Amino acid sequence: MITIRLALLSIAVLLPIAVSALLPGDPQNGYPLHQLKCSGCHVALFGGDGSKLYTRADRRVQTVEGLMGMVTFCNDQAGAGLNEFELDDIVAYLNESFYRFEFD
């Protein structure tokens, strides 16, 4: 799957389209997974609904590759037990809902 991700991302360099069109995950599947596996920790850290993590000015994630890495890191650190497809779904959801990374 990593090879597929890299191939999709390399294609994006050639085409001026939104990254979300290239991501293998499904944002509609990512939302409930995010609510179940991610939101609790984010609410504990940032309050409210936890989305401040994604919208703050000094956020760490600046690229889609960084988003993929951070979601994988959080999965490992929290012991969420998400599989590769679930991680892809969460990345697609976060990109569509908050980050909106695009290739120019």
C-alpha positions in Angstrom: 0.0 0.0 0.0 2.9 2.4 0.6 4.0 1.9 -3.0 0.5 2.8 -4.1 0.5 5.9 -1.9 3.9 7.0 -3.3 2.7 6.4 -6.9 -0.4 8.4 -6.4 1.5 11.3 -4.8 4.0 11.3 -7.6 1.2 11.6 -10.1 -0.1 14.6 -8.3 3.0 16.5 -9.0 2.1 16.4 -12.7 -1.6 17.2 -12.3 -3.1 20.4 -10.7 -5.8 18.6 -8.8 -6.8 18.3 -5.1 -4.9 15.8 -3.1 -8.2 14.3 -1.8 -8.9 13.0 -5.2 -5.7 11.0 -5.0 -5.9 9.7 -1.5 -6.9 6.0 -1.3 -9.1 6.4 1.7 -12.8 7.2 2.0 -13.6 10.3 4.1 -17.1 9.0 4.9 -15.6 6.0 6.5 -12.9 8.1 8.2 -15.3 10.3 10.1 -16.8 7.6 12.4 -13.3 6.0 12.9 -12.0 9.4 13.8 -14.8 10.0 16.3 -14.3 6.5 17.8 -10.5 6.3 17.9 -9.1 9.8 17.8 -11.4 12.4 19.2 -11.2 11.4 22.8 -7.5 12.1 23.0 -7.8 15.3 21.1 -10.6 16.6 23.3 -8.6 15.7 26.4 -5.6 17.7 25.0 -7.3 20.6 23.4 -10.9 20.8 24.8 -14.0 21.5 22.8 -14.5 18.9 20.1 -10.7 18.5 19.7 -10.6 20.0 16.2 -8.3 22.9 17.4 -5.5 20.5 16.9 -6.1 20.7 13.1 -7.0 24.4 12.9 -4.4 26.1 15.1 -1.9 28.4 13.4 1.1 26.5 14.7 0.0 23.1 13.6 2.7 20.6 12.9 1.2 19.0 9.8 2.0 21.0 6.7 1.8 18.4 3.9 -0.3 15.4 3.0 2.7 13.3 3.6 3.0 14.8 7.1 -0.6 14.1 7.7 -0.2 10.4 6.7 2.8 10.2 9.1 1.1 11.9 12.0 -2.0 9.7 11.7 0.2 6.6 11.7 2.2 8.0 14.6 -0.9 8.7 16.7 -2.3 5.2 15.9 0.9 3.7 17.2 1.2 5.9 20.3 -2.4 5.5 21.3 -2.5 1.8 20.5 -5.7 2.4 18.5 -5.2 -0.7 16.5 -6.3 0.8 13.2 -5.3 -1.1 10.1 -3.9 0.4 6.9 -7.2 1.0 5.2 -8.7 2.6 8.3 -5.7 4.9 8.5 -6.2 5.9 4.9 -9.9 6.6 5.6 -9.0 8.9 8.5 -6.3 10.7 6.4 -8.9 11.3 3.7 -11.5 12.6 6.2 -9.0 15.0 7.9 -7.8 16.3 4.6 -11.3 16.9 3.3 -12.6 18.4 6.5 -9.6 20.4 7.8 -6.4 20.5 5.8 -7.5 20.6 2.1 -4.0 20.0 0.8 -3.8 20.6 -3.0 -1.1 20.4 -5.5 -0.5 23.5 -7.6 
